[in-house]
Amino acid sequence: MIRTVAKTIRVVRRLRHSDVRSYVQGYLDEALASHGYVRRPSGVAQALPMVGAFGAGVAVGTGIGVLIAPASGAETRAKVGARLDELAKRAKQASRTRTPVEHASTEPTEIPHDPPLDH
């Protein structure tokens, strides 16, 4: 044990800071492994690749969406805005004509289907 510590001190004196850190980490990993333990990476080290992959997926999806969009951004925003205005107007009309719950009929009502969006 004393020889191992003396050897470690001699080696550490010859190394730079980054080399010392990697040497000590390697030594600790070997010591832990000899007793059946394994050091786990931190949560940040585990999550960072997933965050990077998510960001890359967002970038690729956005790029593909821009490339295959059938209309310009202004036209698409205008269509979406008009569609939302229409839905808001229909919701207001439905809320005005709705019967109170205690007087609601038990007859099934037909739900109007939305017309398809123009592409």
C-alpha positions in Angstrom: 0.0 0.0 0.0 2.8 2.4 0.9 4.6 1.6 -2.3 1.5 2.3 -4.3 1.0 5.7 -2.6 4.7 6.6 -3.2 4.5 5.6 -6.8 1.3 7.7 -7.2 3.0 10.7 -5.7 6.0 10.4 -8.0 3.8 10.1 -11.1 1.6 13.0 -10.0 4.7 15.3 -9.6 5.5 14.8 -13.3 2.1 15.4 -14.7 0.2 18.6 -15.6 -3.1 19.5 -13.9 -5.4 17.9 -16.6 -3.1 14.8 -16.6 -3.3 14.6 -12.8 -7.0 14.7 -12.9 -7.3 12.0 -15.6 -4.7 9.8 -13.8 -6.5 10.1 -10.4 -9.8 9.4 -12.0 -8.4 6.3 -13.7 -6.8 5.2 -10.5 -10.1 5.6 -8.6 -12.0 3.8 -11.3 -9.7 0.9 -11.0 -9.9 0.8 -7.2 -13.7 1.0 -7.3 -13.9 -1.7 -10.0 -11.7 -4.0 -8.0 -14.5 -3.9 -5.3 -17.4 -4.3 -7.8 -18.3 -0.6 -8.0 -18.7 1.5 -11.2 -18.8 5.3 -11.2 -21.9 6.6 -13.0 -21.9 9.7 -15.2 -23.6 12.8 -13.8 -27.2 13.7 -14.7 -25.9 16.5 -16.9 -23.5 14.3 -18.7 -26.4 11.8 -19.4 -28.9 14.5 -20.4 -26.7 16.6 -22.7 -26.7 14.2 -25.6 -30.5 14.0 -25.4 -30.9 17.8 -25.4 -28.6 18.0 -28.4 -30.5 15.4 -30.3 -33.8 17.2 -29.5 -32.4 20.5 -30.7 -31.1 18.9 -33.9 -34.5 17.3 -34.5 -36.2 20.7 -34.0 -33.8 22.3 -36.5 -34.3 19.6 -39.1 -38.1 19.6 -38.7 -38.2 23.4 -39.1 -36.0 23.3 -42.1 -38.1 20.6 -43.8 -41.3 22.5 -42.9 -40.0 25.7 -44.5 -38.8 23.8 -47.6 -42.1 22.0 -48.3 -44.5 24.7 -47.2 -47.1 25.2 -50.0 -47.5 28.9 -49.2 -45.4 31.8 -47.9 -45.3 32.5 -44.2 -47.6 35.5 -44.5 -50.2 33.5 -46.4 -50.0 30.7 -43.9 -50.4 33.0 -41.0 -53.3 34.7 -42.6 -55.1 31.4 -43.2 -54.4 30.2 -39.7 -55.7 33.5 -38.3 -58.8 33.4 -40.4 -59.5 29.8 -39.3 -59.0 30.7 -35.6 -61.4 33.7 -36.0 -64.0 31.4 -37.6 -63.7 28.9 -34.8 -64.0 31.6 -32.2 -67.1 33.0 -33.8 -68.6 29.5 -34.0 -67.8 28.9 -30.3 -69.5 32.2 -29.4 -72.6 31.2 -31.4 -72.7 27.8 -29.8 -72.4 29.2 -26.3 -75.4 31.6 -27.0 -77.7 29.0 -28.3 -76.8 26.2 -25.8 -79.7 25.2 -23.5 -79.0 25.1 -19.7 -78.1 21.7 -18.3 -81.2 21.2 -16.3 -83.4 21.7 -19.5 -81.1 19.9 -21.9 -82.8 17.4 -24.1 -81.8 13.7 -24.1 -82.0 13.6 -27.9 -78.7 13.0 -29.6 -77.5 16.1 -31.5 -75.5 16.1 -34.7 -72.1 17.6 -34.4 -71.1 19.7 -37.4 -67.9 18.6 -39.1 -65.3 21.2 -39.8 -64.6 21.7 -43.5 -61.1 20.7 -44.6 -58.3 23.3 -44.7 -57.3 24.6 -48.1 -53.8 23.7 -49.0 
